[in-house]
Amino acid sequence: MTPTSLTTIDLIRHGEPVGGRKYRGQIDDPLSEKGWAQMRQAVGNFSAWQHIVSSPLLRCRDFAANLAQLHDIPMSLETRLREVGFGAWEGLTAAEIGATDADLLFNFKRDPIGYRPPGAEPLADFQQRVGSAWDELVTRHERQHILVVCHAGVIRMILAHVLGMPVANAYRIQVGSAALSRIVVERRGTDSLANLVFHDGSLAKKP
């Protein structure tokens, strides 16, 4: 029987940044006090990671660095895990985007290729850079349990990548602030199987 290796990767979206909810994409706002509280509550006292990987954007990096220092866990940054560039929508709220067309965001989530924001990063490019980062992480951290601190769009691309979903359907996946997802990758020889254990959850113990 071929030996099996298991790699566990937890994904956490950042909490609410300063300035509240908006399509900030690659605008580098830090976490608000509420955002810090959301992320601390999501991880609770859990600390059994061998490595923490973070997007370089402040709303991810600051929490990742704090958590790494608190539990003495090695940490690295991965630029390919930054959020998608939203082009003309950068910095706008949902209300502002929908001011001239109330159906625009609905249509974008339904068809993010056909209703791409002007000047936005092409979805295929976003998928490719996140997918390549994911594949390298799984290989580099084989047999480990790691935490990836990133963005809603990145988590959607990872889920589409590992579950074989059409990337055009990725924005139908809801990803809440500070929400956690866990993927376990089982490898036997050159074959691998990614299993979504839970999504949009928390590691905090229930009373």
C-alpha positions as CSV (number, residue, x, y, z in Angstrom):
1,M,0.0,0.0,0.0
2,T,1.3,3.4,-1.0
3,P,2.2,5.5,2.1
4,T,-0.2,8.4,2.8
5,S,0.7,11.9,3.9
6,L,-1.8,14.4,5.3
7,T,-1.3,18.2,5.1
8,T,-3.8,20.4,7.0
9,I,-4.2,24.0,5.9
10,D,-6.4,26.5,7.7
11,L,-7.5,29.6,5.8
12,I,-8.7,32.7,7.7
13,R,-10.0,35.8,6.1
14,H,-9.0,39.1,7.7
15,G,-11.4,40.9,10.0
16,E,-13.0,44.3,9.3
17,P,-10.4,46.9,8.3
18,V,-10.4,50.6,9.2
19,G,-13.0,52.3,7.0
20,G,-15.5,49.4,7.2
21,R,-16.9,47.3,4.4
22,K,-15.9,48.2,0.9
23,Y,-14.3,46.8,-2.2
24,R,-10.8,47.8,-1.2
25,G,-8.9,45.1,-3.2
26,Q,-5.3,46.1,-2.8
27,I,-5.8,49.3,-0.9
28,D,-3.7,48.7,2.2
29,D,-5.9,49.6,5.1
30,P,-5.0,48.1,8.5
31,L,-7.4,46.2,10.8
32,S,-9.9,48.2,12.9
33,E,-10.3,47.4,16.6
34,K,-13.4,45.4,15.6
35,G,-11.3,43.5,13.0
36,W,-8.7,42.5,15.6
37,A,-11.4,41.3,17.9
38,Q,-13.1,39.3,15.2
39,M,-9.8,37.5,14.3
40,R,-8.8,36.8,17.9
41,Q,-12.3,35.4,18.6
42,A,-12.1,33.2,15.5
43,V,-8.8,31.5,16.4
44,G,-9.4,31.4,20.2
45,N,-6.6,29.7,22.0
46,F,-5.7,27.4,19.1
47,S,-1.9,27.4,18.4
48,A,-1.1,24.0,16.8
49,W,0.3,25.4,13.6
50,Q,3.9,24.7,12.4
51,H,3.9,27.7,10.1
52,I,1.9,30.9,9.4
53,V,1.7,32.3,5.8
54,S,0.2,35.7,5.2
55,S,-0.8,38.1,2.4
56,P,1.5,41.1,2.6
57,L,-1.4,43.5,3.0
58,L,-1.6,45.1,6.5
59,R,-5.1,43.7,7.3
60,C,-3.6,40.2,7.1
61,R,0.0,40.7,7.9
62,D,-0.4,42.5,11.2
63,F,-2.5,39.8,12.8
64,A,-0.4,37.0,11.4
65,A,2.8,38.6,12.8
66,N,1.1,39.1,16.2
67,L,-0.1,35.5,16.3
68,A,3.3,34.2,15.2
69,Q,5.1,36.2,17.9
70,L,2.5,35.2,20.6
71,H,2.9,31.4,20.0
72,D,6.5,31.4,18.6
73,I,5.5,30.1,15.2
74,P,7.6,30.7,12.1
75,M,5.9,33.1,9.6
76,S,6.4,34.1,6.0
77,L,4.7,36.5,3.5
78,E,3.4,35.3,0.1
79,T,2.8,38.2,-2.3
80,R,0.6,36.0,-4.6
81,L,-2.0,35.8,-1.8
82,R,-2.9,39.5,-1.9
83,E,-6.5,40.3,-2.8
84,V,-7.6,40.7,-6.4
85,G,-7.3,44.2,-7.9
86,F,-10.8,45.7,-8.3
87,G,-9.8,48.4,-10.7
88,A,-12.4,51.2,-10.8
89,W,-14.2,49.7,-7.8
90,E,-11.2,50.0,-5.5
91,G,-12.3,51.8,-2.3
92,L,-16.0,51.9,-3.1
93,T,-18.8,50.6,-1.0
94,A,-21.5,48.3,-2.4
95,A,-24.0,51.2,-2.3
96,E,-21.6,53.4,-4.3
97,I,-21.0,50.7,-6.9
98,G,-24.8,50.1,-7.3
99,A,-25.7,53.8,-7.4
100,T,-26.1,53.9,-11.2
101,D,-27.0,50.2,-11.7
102,A,-28.7,48.4,-8.8
103,D,-28.1,45.0,-10.5
104,L,-24.4,45.5,-11.1
105,L,-23.1,43.6,-8.0
106,F,-25.6,40.8,-8.5
107,N,-24.5,40.4,-12.0
108,F,-20.8,40.5,-11.0
109,K,-21.3,37.7,-8.5
110,R,-23.3,35.7,-11.0
111,D,-20.8,36.3,-13.8
112,P,-17.5,37.9,-12.6
113,I,-15.9,37.5,-16.0
114,G,-18.7,39.2,-18.1
115,Y,-19.2,41.9,-15.5
116,R,-15.6,42.6,-14.6
117,P,-15.0,46.1,-13.1
118,P,-13.1,48.4,-15.4
119,G,-9.4,48.1,-15.0
120,A,-9.7,45.1,-12.7
121,E,-7.2,42.2,-12.6
122,P,-8.4,39.5,-15.0
123,L,-10.0,36.7,-13.2
124,A,-7.8,34.1,-15.0
125,D,-4.7,35.9,-13.8
126,F,-6.0,36.0,-10.3
127,Q,-6.8,32.3,-10.3
128,Q,-3.4,31.4,-11.8
129,R,-1.3,33.4,-9.2
130,V,-3.4,32.1,-6.2
131,G,-3.4,28.5,-7.6
132,S,0.4,28.5,-8.1
133,A,0.9,29.8,-4.5
134,W,-1.4,27.1,-3.1
135,D,0.3,24.3,-5.0
136,E,3.7,25.4,-3.7
137,L,2.5,25.8,-0.1
138,V,1.0,22.2,-0.2
139,T,4.4,20.9,-1.4
140,R,6.6,23.0,0.9
141,H,4.6,22.3,4.0
142,E,3.7,18.6,3.4
143,R,2.7,16.7,6.5
144,Q,2.4,20.0,8.5
145,H,-0.5,22.0,9.8
146,I,-0.3,25.6,8.7
147,L,-2.4,28.8,8.8
148,V,-2.9,31.0,5.8
149,V,-4.1,34.6,6.6
150,C,-5.6,36.1,3.4
151,H,-8.7,37.6,1.7
152,A,-12.2,36.5,0.7
153,G,-11.3,36.5,-3.0
154,V,-8.2,34.4,-2.3
155,I,-10.1,31.9,-0.3
156,R,-12.7,31.6,-3.1
157,M,-9.9,31.0,-5.7
158,I,-8.4,28.3,-3.5
159,L,-11.7,26.5,-3.0
160,A,-12.4,26.7,-6.7
161,H,-8.9,25.4,-7.4
162,V,-8.9,22.4,-5.0
163,L,-12.6,21.4,-5.5
164,G,-12.5,21.7,-9.3
165,M,-15.1,24.4,-9.5
166,P,-15.5,26.7,-12.5
167,V,-13.8,29.9,-11.5
168,A,-16.8,31.8,-12.8
169,N,-18.8,30.4,-9.9
170,A,-16.3,31.3,-7.2
171,Y,-18.2,34.5,-6.1
172,R,-21.2,32.4,-5.1
173,I,-19.2,31.3,-2.1
174,Q,-19.8,33.4,1.0
175,V,-16.7,34.2,3.1
176,G,-17.4,36.2,6.3
177,S,-15.0,38.5,8.2
178,A,-12.5,36.5,10.1
179,A,-14.1,33.2,8.8
180,L,-12.0,30.1,8.9
181,S,-11.9,27.2,6.4
182,R,-9.9,24.0,6.7
183,I,-8.6,21.8,3.9
184,V,-6.8,18.5,4.4
185,V,-4.7,17.3,1.5
186,E,-4.1,13.6,1.3
187,R,-1.2,12.5,-0.9
188,R,-0.4,9.0,-2.0
189,G,2.7,8.9,-4.3
190,T,2.1,11.5,-7.1
191,D,-1.7,11.5,-6.5
192,S,-3.4,13.9,-4.1
193,L,-6.9,14.5,-2.8
194,A,-8.1,17.8,-1.2
195,N,-10.9,17.6,1.3
196,L,-12.8,20.6,2.5
197,V,-13.4,19.8,6.2
198,F,-15.3,22.9,7.1
199,H,-15.9,26.4,5.7
200,D,-16.8,29.8,7.1
201,G,-16.2,28.6,10.7
202,S,-14.2,29.2,13.8
203,L,-11.6,27.5,16.0
204,A,-12.7,29.0,19.2
205,K,-14.1,26.4,21.7
206,K,-17.7,26.6,22.4
207,P,-18.6,27.0,26.1
